[in-house]
């Protein structure tokens, strides 16, 4: 095992142990595969192909590792409760999942959720009022105080914590709708910028990061060129599917010619998603406990695990 993942070394020193696909797959041990092909079809996102072999090679070893981490963390929590002579409670294990648009975060989150057994964007009206609608997905477009309150309450073991519902169809927070999180064993929080730290105040005030509440964090990585291609391919497929729904925020794109649609997708990538990747998302990769690096065909080629 050596440091093969691009950008993980500085002066020959790396905090990660890097595994090839085959090396990582051997760590599955006897972890059983509990997903069927039908399950996988249901769990995968558009334009994010994944096979049962990928689940067995990458996600079963990861689920085994996470199960060990969860058990150890719960044991430490119980020991701390005894030390503090506190009432026995429950502390959910929170996993943060970050990475670029189109890299496959939702598929990864769903598979991990299935093996191991929500939306805080500001509403569009607020983004428009602030003049940052074209910065949707950038750090400033998130309701960070609400997200921090949510994570704080979940981590404290509070019952029935509510979170807003975000619809990719209408590209907005759904007014009046919420999802309830009721003391789960494990919570996976997926987002573009969930690993990004905020600027620390010079006077030393206690201002938490979103990632302060994570017990484990994953960054889904890929070459910039592949991300670009996947984004355009997904846009073109959505033009023939979800964009045709009359309720879709992107309904206007469904009527574009193929050339016009491709130019639009290229413009959105170059004007919004690429700057967000370079300025805000990629710099957080080094903060992850685990980096899953995809190859050109969406398969995980390398796994980097932070040393304890």
MOJO-V998677 format. One record per backbone hydrogen bond with DSSP energy under -0.5 kcal/mol. CO is the residue of the C=O (numbers start at 1). NH is the residue of the N-H. Records with the same first field share a line. If there is no record, write none. Layout:
BEGIN
CO=NH ; NH
END
This chain:
BEGIN
2=4
5=8
10=13
13=10
15=307
16=18
17=305
18=2
19=303
20=24
21=25
22=26
24=27
25=28
26=29
28=31
32=34
36=40
37=41
38=42
39=43
40=44
45=48
51=55
52=56
53=57
54=58 ; 59
55=60
58=62
59=63
60=64
61=65
62=66
63=67
64=68
65=69
66=70
67=71
68=72
69=73
70=74
71=75
72=76
73=77
74=78
75=79
76=80
77=81
78=82
79=83
80=84
81=86
82=85
90=92
92=94
93=95 ; 187
94=215 ; 216
95=189
96=218
97=191
98=220
100=103
104=108
105=109
106=110
107=111
108=112
109=113
110=114
111=115
112=116
114=117
120=143
123=127
124=128
125=129
126=130
127=131 ; 132
128=131
132=135
133=136
135=138
138=141
139=142
141=122
142=144
143=147
144=148
145=149
146=150
147=151
148=152
149=153
150=154
151=155
152=156
153=158
154=92 ; 157
158=183
161=181
163=179
165=174
166=168
167=171 ; 172
169=249
172=167
173=175
174=177
177=165
179=163
180=182
181=161 ; 183
185=93
187=95 ; 189
188=190
189=97
191=194
192=99
193=196
201=204
205=207
206=208
209=212
210=213
211=214
216=96
217=289 ; 290
218=98
219=221 ; 292
220=100
221=294
223=227
224=228
225=229
226=230
227=231
228=232
229=233
230=234
231=235
232=236
233=237
234=238
235=239
236=240
237=240
238=241 ; 243
241=244
242=245
245=248
248=251
250=253 ; 254
251=254
252=255
253=256
257=261
258=262
259=263
260=264
261=265
262=266
263=267
264=268
265=269
266=270
267=271
268=272 ; 273
269=274
272=276
273=277
274=278
275=279
276=280 ; 281
277=282
281=284
282=285
284=287
285=288
289=306
290=219 ; 292
291=293 ; 304
292=221 ; 294
293=301 ; 302
295=298
299=295
301=21
302=293
303=19 ; 305
304=291 ; 306
305=17
END
